[in-house]
Amino acid sequence: MAQVAIGLVNGAFYAMLSLGLSVIFGMLNVINFAHGAQYMMGAFAAWLLLGFLEVPFWASLVLAPLIVGLFGVVLERVLLKRLYHLDHLYGFLLTFGLSLVIEGLFRWQWGSSGAPYPAPITGATDLGFMMMPTYRLFIVVAALVICLATWYAIERTRLGAYLRAATENPTLVRAFGINVPRLITITYGVGVGLAALAGVLAAPIQQVSALMGTNLVLVVFAVVVIGGMGSILGSVVTGFGLGLIEGLTKLYYPPASNTVIFVVMAIVLLVKPAGLFGQTK
């Protein structure tokens, strides 16, 4: 059960990060490889706000995603908007280069060694079948709420309908008086903010370091591919599911725990190339 709990926590981060990636790809058709760096920036923003301004964790949950999201808005306006009419490869290469630059700057300024961030909630909660650290339980619940709220906003609200329509037929949506470029910019900022929010949640249980998102982004891309590129629901379900599979693999066959997600990805692509929840165009 301890491995199940660890798997749920990892799955919560996978779900939130893949959710941000799916929002950006589904609405902008951009493969945002800088997502791991933006996740790291969220953790650093919370750490810096606490260290220099004594901003508590709960305020950083709002401020850090806003700060990093605004950084994403600037990136979209200055760089990414020039690539929308080009092949996906150009966006991938640009964001990959941006991730290297961002991580390099943070490593140059603060080094590669991690810095601790105090947990805002201490103690453990008795779930009946196991004792689970209360903060980790909070992460699982918070990730579920955030993921479901994002899915509802995109699939069941008027703003979400505008976003989906702008993706399919931007000319028609513009004819109704909707500012499509602004809508696209806000969407990218929200996707980046989701990555930063995951970084803030991860800060108390991980070392805040410049490289904390480097390996995670590869796993998250695998989660997105398995769930279906651009599928919001697929990202959430697959993120939590693969977190559990990874946790149980660490228990029964530890050597395979680092590769089991990629094995699952290969099997899914053989059976259903569009992903579990994806649609073949």
C-alpha atoms as a printed R data frame, in Angstrom:
    type eleno elety resid chain resno       x      y       z
1   ATOM     1    CA   MET     A     1   0.000  0.000   0.000
2   ATOM     2    CA   ALA     A     2   2.944  2.317   0.554
3   ATOM     3    CA   GLN     A     3   3.960  1.823  -3.072
4   ATOM     4    CA   VAL     A     4   0.383  2.519  -4.131
5   ATOM     5    CA   ALA     A     5   0.522  5.804  -2.185
6   ATOM     6    CA   ILE     A     6   3.839  6.739  -3.829
7   ATOM     7    CA   GLY     A     7   2.387  5.804  -7.200
8   ATOM     8    CA   LEU     A     8  -0.634  8.035  -6.608
9   ATOM     9    CA   VAL     A     9   1.581 10.997  -5.712
10  ATOM    10    CA   ASN     A    10   3.770 10.474  -8.791
11  ATOM    11    CA   GLY     A    11   0.627  9.995 -10.852
12  ATOM    12    CA   ALA     A    12  -0.711 13.311  -9.579
13  ATOM    13    CA   PHE     A    13   2.355 15.111 -10.949
14  ATOM    14    CA   TYR     A    14   2.207 13.151 -14.212
15  ATOM    15    CA   ALA     A    15  -1.472 14.049 -14.604
16  ATOM    16    CA   MET     A    16  -0.981 17.769 -13.923
17  ATOM    17    CA   LEU     A    17   2.043 18.110 -16.189
18  ATOM    18    CA   SER     A    18   0.540 16.071 -19.021
19  ATOM    19    CA   LEU     A    19  -2.652 18.103 -18.627
20  ATOM    20    CA   GLY     A    20  -0.708 21.309 -19.309
21  ATOM    21    CA   LEU     A    21   1.019 19.711 -22.289
22  ATOM    22    CA   SER     A    22  -2.305 18.487 -23.687
23  ATOM    23    CA   VAL     A    23  -3.908 21.907 -23.303
24  ATOM    24    CA   ILE     A    24  -1.039 23.545 -25.199
25  ATOM    25    CA   PHE     A    25  -0.865 20.908 -27.930
26  ATOM    26    CA   GLY     A    26  -4.620 20.490 -28.274
27  ATOM    27    CA   MET     A    27  -5.287 24.219 -28.606
28  ATOM    28    CA   LEU     A    28  -2.052 25.539 -30.167
29  ATOM    29    CA   ASN     A    29  -0.604 22.445 -31.894
30  ATOM    30    CA   VAL     A    30   2.751 23.192 -30.245
31  ATOM    31    CA   ILE     A    31   4.884 20.434 -28.708
32  ATOM    32    CA   ASN     A    32   6.087 22.303 -25.632
33  ATOM    33    CA   PHE     A    33   9.340 20.610 -24.622
34  ATOM    34    CA   ALA     A    34  10.049 23.505 -22.241
35  ATOM    35    CA   HIS     A    35   7.350 22.144 -19.916
36  ATOM    36    CA   GLY     A    36   9.881 20.524 -17.588
37  ATOM    37    CA   ALA     A    37  11.818 23.777 -17.277
38  ATOM    38    CA   GLN     A    38   8.588 25.667 -16.538
39  ATOM    39    CA   TYR     A    39   7.735 23.080 -13.874
40  ATOM    40    CA   MET     A    40  11.164 23.751 -12.344
41  ATOM    41    CA   MET     A    41  10.557 27.517 -12.540
42  ATOM    42    CA   GLY     A    42   7.364 27.111 -10.503
43  ATOM    43    CA   ALA     A    43   9.264 25.340  -7.733
44  ATOM    44    CA   PHE     A    44  12.018 27.976  -7.808
45  ATOM    45    CA   ALA     A    45   9.469 30.804  -7.777
46  ATOM    46    CA   ALA     A    46   7.927 29.416  -4.578
47  ATOM    47    CA   TRP     A    47  11.374 28.895  -3.032
48  ATOM    48    CA   LEU     A    48  12.515 32.440  -3.901
49  ATOM    49    CA   LEU     A    49   9.254 33.994  -2.720
50  ATOM    50    CA   LEU     A    50   9.695 32.259   0.634
51  ATOM    51    CA   GLY     A    51  13.408 32.990   0.964
52  ATOM    52    CA   PHE     A    52  13.442 36.649  -0.061
53  ATOM    53    CA   LEU     A    53   9.914 37.919   0.617
54  ATOM    54    CA   GLU     A    54   8.751 35.377   3.232
55  ATOM    55    CA   VAL     A    55   5.698 34.568   1.135
56  ATOM    56    CA   PRO     A    56   4.059 31.420   2.591
57  ATOM    57    CA   PHE     A    57   3.356 28.284   0.588
58  ATOM    58    CA   TRP     A    58  -0.391 28.918   0.254
59  ATOM    59    CA   ALA     A    59   0.183 32.340  -1.314
60  ATOM    60    CA   SER     A    60   2.866 30.876  -3.594
61  ATOM    61    CA   LEU     A    61   0.292 28.407  -4.929
62  ATOM    62    CA   VAL     A    62  -1.318 31.443  -6.575
63  ATOM    63    CA   LEU     A    63   1.610 33.802  -7.136
64  ATOM    64    CA   ALA     A    64   4.171 31.370  -8.589
65  ATOM    65    CA   PRO     A    65   1.901 30.028 -11.383
66  ATOM    66    CA   LEU     A    66   0.903 33.609 -12.226
67  ATOM    67    CA   ILE     A    67   4.542 34.711 -12.479
68  ATOM    68    CA   VAL     A    68   5.620 31.728 -14.590
69  ATOM    69    CA   GLY     A    69   2.410 31.928 -16.641
70  ATOM    70    CA   LEU     A    70   3.187 35.565 -17.489
71  ATOM    71    CA   PHE     A    71   6.662 34.441 -18.548
72  ATOM    72    CA   GLY     A    72   4.949 31.915 -20.829
73  ATOM    73    CA   VAL     A    73   2.753 34.653 -22.290
74  ATOM    74    CA   VAL     A    74   5.871 36.663 -23.192
75  ATOM    75    CA   LEU     A    75   7.438 33.579 -24.828
76  ATOM    76    CA   GLU     A    76   4.294 32.970 -26.863
77  ATOM    77    CA   ARG     A    77   4.039 36.567 -28.018
78  ATOM    78    CA   VAL     A    78   7.728 36.964 -28.869
79  ATOM    79    CA   LEU     A    79   8.663 33.532 -30.245
80  ATOM    80    CA   LEU     A    80   6.001 30.847 -30.535
81  ATOM    81    CA   LYS     A    81   3.412 32.849 -32.470
82  ATOM    82    CA   ARG     A    82   5.842 32.974 -35.402
83  ATOM    83    CA   LEU     A    83   5.795 29.173 -35.738
84  ATOM    84    CA   TYR     A    84   2.085 28.323 -35.842
85  ATOM    85    CA   HIS     A    85   2.030 28.035 -39.638
86  ATOM    86    CA   LEU     A    86   5.122 25.800 -39.698
87  ATOM    87    CA   ASP     A    87   5.650 22.095 -39.055
88  ATOM    88    CA   HIS     A    88   5.440 20.794 -35.438
89  ATOM    89    CA   LEU     A    89   9.175 20.084 -35.566
90  ATOM    90    CA   TYR     A    90  10.031 23.793 -35.446
91  ATOM    91    CA   GLY     A    91   8.030 24.341 -32.255
92  ATOM    92    CA   PHE     A    92   9.604 21.252 -30.714
93  ATOM    93    CA   LEU     A    93  13.141 22.426 -31.535
94  ATOM    94    CA   LEU     A    94  12.459 25.956 -30.282
95  ATOM    95    CA   THR     A    95  10.994 24.822 -26.954
96  ATOM    96    CA   PHE     A    96  13.753 22.224 -26.548
97  ATOM    97    CA   GLY     A    97  16.340 24.974 -26.980
98  ATOM    98    CA   LEU     A    98  14.448 27.208 -24.553
99  ATOM    99    CA   SER     A    99  14.448 24.454 -21.935
100 ATOM   100    CA   LEU     A   100  18.240 24.115 -22.225
101 ATOM   101    CA   VAL     A   101  18.708 27.887 -21.914
102 ATOM   102    CA   ILE     A   102  16.381 28.190 -18.901
103 ATOM   103    CA   GLU     A   103  17.926 25.236 -17.069
104 ATOM   104    CA   GLY     A   104  21.415 26.505 -17.872
105 ATOM   105    CA   LEU     A   105  20.651 29.957 -16.448
106 ATOM   106    CA   PHE     A   106  19.186 28.526 -13.238
107 ATOM   107    CA   ARG     A   107  22.092 26.104 -12.839
108 ATOM   108    CA   TRP     A   108  24.576 28.953 -13.384
109 ATOM   109    CA   GLN     A   109  22.841 31.118 -10.779
110 ATOM   110    CA   TRP     A   110  21.946 28.534  -8.102
111 ATOM   111    CA   GLY     A   111  24.005 25.461  -8.956
112 ATOM   112    CA   SER     A   112  22.895 21.872  -9.464
113 ATOM   113    CA   SER     A   113  22.524 20.841  -5.827
114 ATOM   114    CA   GLY     A   114  18.976 20.892  -4.489
115 ATOM   115    CA   ALA     A   115  17.557 23.268  -1.898
116 ATOM   116    CA   PRO     A   116  14.944 22.171   0.684
117 ATOM   117    CA   TYR     A   117  11.490 23.695   0.944
118 ATOM   118    CA   PRO     A   118   9.574 23.238   4.231
119 ATOM   119    CA   ALA     A   119   6.374 21.198   4.049
120 ATOM   120    CA   PRO     A   120   3.293 23.345   4.793
121 ATOM   121    CA   ILE     A   121   1.415 20.375   6.291
122 ATOM   122    CA   THR     A   122   2.987 17.906   8.699
123 ATOM   123    CA   GLY     A   123   1.847 14.627  10.197
124 ATOM   124    CA   ALA     A   124   0.084 11.627   8.705
125 ATOM   125    CA   THR     A   125  -3.523 10.657   8.036
126 ATOM   126    CA   ASP     A   126  -4.966  7.256   8.888
127 ATOM   127    CA   LEU     A   127  -6.760  5.937   5.791
128 ATOM   128    CA   GLY     A   128  -7.818  2.753   7.529
129 ATOM   129    CA   PHE     A   129  -5.508  0.491   5.553
130 ATOM   130    CA   MET     A   130  -2.353  2.633   5.849
131 ATOM   131    CA   MET     A   131  -0.897  5.839   7.256
132 ATOM   132    CA   MET     A   132  -0.235  8.404   4.536
133 ATOM   133    CA   PRO     A   133   1.645 11.700   5.009
134 ATOM   134    CA   THR     A   134  -1.014 14.387   5.055
135 ATOM   135    CA   TYR     A   135   0.771 16.634   2.583
136 ATOM   136    CA   ARG     A   136   1.075 13.828   0.021
137 ATOM   137    CA   LEU     A   137  -2.620 13.119   0.443
138 ATOM   138    CA   PHE     A   138  -3.267 16.814  -0.144
139 ATOM   139    CA   ILE     A   139  -1.270 16.638  -3.402
140 ATOM   140    CA   VAL     A   140  -3.393 13.760  -4.718
141 ATOM   141    CA   VAL     A   141  -6.673 15.504  -3.846
142 ATOM   142    CA   ALA     A   142  -5.484 18.884  -5.172
143 ATOM   143    CA   ALA     A   143  -4.302 17.335  -8.455
144 ATOM   144    CA   LEU     A   144  -7.653 15.593  -8.937
145 ATOM   145    CA   VAL     A   145  -9.567 18.827  -8.310
146 ATOM   146    CA   ILE     A   146  -7.314 20.876 -10.613
147 ATOM   147    CA   CYS     A   147  -7.422 18.304 -13.425
148 ATOM   148    CA   LEU     A   148 -11.208 17.871 -13.266
149 ATOM   149    CA   ALA     A   149 -11.752 21.641 -13.079
150 ATOM   150    CA   THR     A   150  -9.548 22.180 -16.138
151 ATOM   151    CA   TRP     A   151 -11.343 19.430 -18.059
152 ATOM   152    CA   TYR     A   152 -14.725 20.925 -17.154
153 ATOM   153    CA   ALA     A   153 -13.624 24.435 -18.166
154 ATOM   154    CA   ILE     A   154 -12.469 23.262 -21.601
155 ATOM   155    CA   GLU     A   155 -15.223 20.748 -22.363
156 ATOM   156    CA   ARG     A   156 -18.294 22.206 -20.657
157 ATOM   157    CA   THR     A   157 -18.033 26.031 -20.608
158 ATOM   158    CA   ARG     A   158 -18.491 28.751 -23.206
159 ATOM   159    CA   LEU     A   159 -14.832 29.792 -22.941
160 ATOM   160    CA   GLY     A   160 -13.804 26.205 -23.614
161 ATOM   161    CA   ALA     A   161 -16.121 26.121 -26.623
162 ATOM   162    CA   TYR     A   162 -14.453 29.271 -27.961
163 ATOM   163    CA   LEU     A   163 -11.025 27.681 -27.465
164 ATOM   164    CA   ARG     A   164 -11.994 24.482 -29.277
165 ATOM   165    CA   ALA     A   165 -13.668 26.419 -32.077
166 ATOM   166    CA   ALA     A   166 -10.624 28.665 -32.473
167 ATOM   167    CA   THR     A   167  -8.507 25.552 -32.897
168 ATOM   168    CA   GLU     A   168 -10.767 24.122 -35.609
169 ATOM   169    CA   ASN     A   169 -11.699 27.284 -37.520
170 ATOM   170    CA   PRO     A   170 -10.016 30.471 -36.303
171 ATOM   171    CA   THR     A   171 -11.290 32.548 -39.257
172 ATOM   172    CA   LEU     A   172 -14.929 31.820 -38.419
173 ATOM   173    CA   VAL     A   173 -14.402 32.496 -34.709
174 ATOM   174    CA   ARG     A   174 -12.701 35.802 -35.551
175 ATOM   175    CA   ALA     A   175 -15.761 36.739 -37.619
176 ATOM   176    CA   PHE     A   176 -17.852 36.579 -34.429
177 ATOM   177    CA   GLY     A   177 -15.678 39.297 -32.882
178 ATOM   178    CA   ILE     A   178 -13.506 37.042 -30.718
179 ATOM   179    CA   ASN     A   179  -9.837 37.959 -30.398
180 ATOM   180    CA   VAL     A   180  -8.293 34.625 -31.404
181 ATOM   181    CA   PRO     A   181  -4.597 35.599 -30.913
182 ATOM   182    CA   ARG     A   182  -5.368 36.756 -27.373
183 ATOM   183    CA   LEU     A   183  -7.250 33.513 -26.730
184 ATOM   184    CA   ILE     A   184  -4.249 31.494 -27.920
185 ATOM   185    CA   THR     A   185  -1.871 33.515 -25.744
186 ATOM   186    CA   ILE     A   186  -4.040 33.005 -22.658
187 ATOM   187    CA   THR     A   187  -4.224 29.273 -23.395
188 ATOM   188    CA   TYR     A   188  -0.452 28.947 -23.529
189 ATOM   189    CA   GLY     A   189  -0.129 30.960 -20.323
190 ATOM   190    CA   VAL     A   190  -2.628 28.646 -18.579
191 ATOM   191    CA   GLY     A   191  -0.741 25.544 -19.757
192 ATOM   192    CA   VAL     A   192   2.533 26.967 -18.455
193 ATOM   193    CA   GLY     A   193   0.824 27.985 -15.208
194 ATOM   194    CA   LEU     A   194  -0.346 24.401 -14.688
195 ATOM   195    CA   ALA     A   195   3.253 23.206 -15.016
196 ATOM   196    CA   ALA     A   196   4.388 25.853 -12.514
197 ATOM   197    CA   LEU     A   197   1.598 24.872 -10.100
198 ATOM   198    CA   ALA     A   198   2.814 21.269 -10.204
199 ATOM   199    CA   GLY     A   199   6.310 22.580  -9.440
200 ATOM   200    CA   VAL     A   200   5.059 24.467  -6.377
201 ATOM   201    CA   LEU     A   201   3.308 21.333  -5.108
202 ATOM   202    CA   ALA     A   202   6.466 19.278  -5.704
203 ATOM   203    CA   ALA     A   203   8.815 21.688  -3.907
204 ATOM   204    CA   PRO     A   204   8.150 20.397  -0.340
205 ATOM   205    CA   ILE     A   205   8.716 16.727  -1.257
206 ATOM   206    CA   GLN     A   206  11.607 17.174  -3.700
207 ATOM   207    CA   GLN     A   207  14.820 19.138  -3.682
208 ATOM   208    CA   VAL     A   208  14.311 22.390  -5.582
209 ATOM   209    CA   SER     A   209  17.002 22.194  -8.265
210 ATOM   210    CA   ALA     A   210  17.595 23.349 -11.819
211 ATOM   211    CA   LEU     A   211  17.463 19.769 -13.111
212 ATOM   212    CA   MET     A   212  14.284 18.609 -11.349
213 ATOM   213    CA   GLY     A   213  12.232 18.742 -14.552
214 ATOM   214    CA   THR     A   214  14.794 17.277 -16.969
215 ATOM   215    CA   ASN     A   215  13.976 13.592 -16.583
216 ATOM   216    CA   LEU     A   216  10.348 14.131 -15.617
217 ATOM   217    CA   VAL     A   217   9.436 15.769 -18.921
218 ATOM   218    CA   LEU     A   218  10.364 12.614 -20.854
219 ATOM   219    CA   VAL     A   219   8.002 10.541 -18.719
220 ATOM   220    CA   VAL     A   220   5.263 13.141 -19.083
221 ATOM   221    CA   PHE     A   221   5.584 13.114 -22.865
222 ATOM   222    CA   ALA     A   222   5.166  9.334 -22.745
223 ATOM   223    CA   VAL     A   223   2.026  9.810 -20.633
224 ATOM   224    CA   VAL     A   224   0.608 12.265 -23.189
225 ATOM   225    CA   VAL     A   225   1.340  9.905 -26.072
226 ATOM   226    CA   ILE     A   226  -0.296  6.971 -24.267
227 ATOM   227    CA   GLY     A   227  -3.382  8.990 -23.356
228 ATOM   228    CA   GLY     A   228  -3.651 10.558 -26.812
229 ATOM   229    CA   MET     A   229  -2.059 13.812 -27.978
230 ATOM   230    CA   GLY     A   230  -4.358 16.688 -27.070
231 ATOM   231    CA   SER     A   231  -6.783 14.564 -25.009
232 ATOM   232    CA   ILE     A   232  -7.462 16.268 -21.671
233 ATOM   233    CA   LEU     A   233  -9.275 13.320 -20.110
234 ATOM   234    CA   GLY     A   234  -6.668 10.907 -21.489
235 ATOM   235    CA   SER     A   235  -3.856 12.821 -19.800
236 ATOM   236    CA   VAL     A   236  -5.562 12.768 -16.400
237 ATOM   237    CA   VAL     A   237  -6.565  9.102 -16.436
238 ATOM   238    CA   THR     A   238  -3.275  7.920 -17.927
239 ATOM   239    CA   GLY     A   239  -1.192 10.030 -15.553
240 ATOM   240    CA   PHE     A   240  -2.703  8.516 -12.430
241 ATOM   241    CA   GLY     A   241  -2.831  5.019 -13.953
242 ATOM   242    CA   LEU     A   242   0.818  5.000 -14.985
243 ATOM   243    CA   GLY     A   243   1.841  6.403 -11.606
244 ATOM   244    CA   LEU     A   244   0.215  3.374  -9.961
245 ATOM   245    CA   ILE     A   245   1.816  0.968 -12.454
246 ATOM   246    CA   GLU     A   246   5.227  2.509 -11.809
247 ATOM   247    CA   GLY     A   247   4.748  2.289  -8.034
248 ATOM   248    CA   LEU     A   248   3.749 -1.372  -8.138
249 ATOM   249    CA   THR     A   249   6.622 -2.172 -10.508
250 ATOM   250    CA   LYS     A   250   9.063 -0.743  -7.953
251 ATOM   251    CA   LEU     A   251   7.657 -3.234  -5.453
252 ATOM   252    CA   TYR     A   252   7.587 -6.399  -7.560
253 ATOM   253    CA   TYR     A   253  10.413 -5.809 -10.079
254 ATOM   254    CA   PRO     A   254  12.460 -2.673  -9.210
255 ATOM   255    CA   PRO     A   255  14.881 -2.869 -12.202
256 ATOM   256    CA   ALA     A   256  11.977 -2.236 -14.592
257 ATOM   257    CA   SER     A   257  10.495  0.738 -12.721
258 ATOM   258    CA   ASN     A   258  12.373  3.321 -14.807
259 ATOM   259    CA   THR     A   259  11.302  1.822 -18.130
260 ATOM   260    CA   VAL     A   260   7.837  0.378 -17.515
261 ATOM   261    CA   ILE     A   261   6.079  3.554 -18.726
262 ATOM   262    CA   PHE     A   262   7.979  3.479 -22.013
263 ATOM   263    CA   VAL     A   263   7.203 -0.232 -22.427
264 ATOM   264    CA   VAL     A   264   3.517  0.554 -21.941
265 ATOM   265    CA   MET     A   265   3.839  3.368 -24.490
266 ATOM   266    CA   ALA     A   266   5.335  1.015 -27.079
267 ATOM   267    CA   ILE     A   267   2.551 -1.543 -26.538
268 ATOM   268    CA   VAL     A   268  -0.191  1.099 -26.773
269 ATOM   269    CA   LEU     A   269   1.270  2.577 -29.966
270 ATOM   270    CA   LEU     A   270   1.342 -0.899 -31.538
271 ATOM   271    CA   VAL     A   271  -2.311 -1.500 -30.682
272 ATOM   272    CA   LYS     A   272  -3.714  2.030 -31.002
273 ATOM   273    CA   PRO     A   273  -1.304  4.556 -32.595
274 ATOM   274    CA   ALA     A   274  -3.508  7.541 -31.688
275 ATOM   275    CA   GLY     A   275  -3.354  6.690 -27.964
276 ATOM   276    CA   LEU     A   276  -5.953  5.302 -25.593
277 ATOM   277    CA   PHE     A   277  -8.212  8.360 -25.743
278 ATOM   278    CA   GLY     A   278  -6.938  9.881 -28.999
279 ATOM   279    CA   GLN     A   279  -8.803 10.042 -32.269
280 ATOM   280    CA   THR     A   280  -7.320  9.153 -35.626
281 ATOM   281    CA   LYS     A   281  -7.672 12.013 -38.053
